[in-house]
Amino acid sequence: MSKASLCVEAKTPEQQLVKEWIKKWKGKIRYLSPNEGCGCCVDLYHVDAPSEVLHELPAQVFCFSEWSNWSPTTR
């Protein structure tokens, strides 16, 4: 499993994309944090999921954190 942090601005196509991705891969995601962003401006999640699942997301939704050990540059 790979740990990644996801950060998207609210009311953007990327926010909707991440929400749909979470629904689609719910059974494969080992860990999904509660939304650690404020929700009105930004959504921030920490996930533990297989690399092939993370590869489905565009690079711009990833952010670096102490949690993350995965980078979209490993594509």
Secondary structure, DSSP 8 states (H G I E B T S, - for coil): -EEEEEEEETTSHHHHHHHHHHHHHTTT-SEE----S-SSSEEEEEEEE-HHHHTTS-GGGEE--SS----GGG-
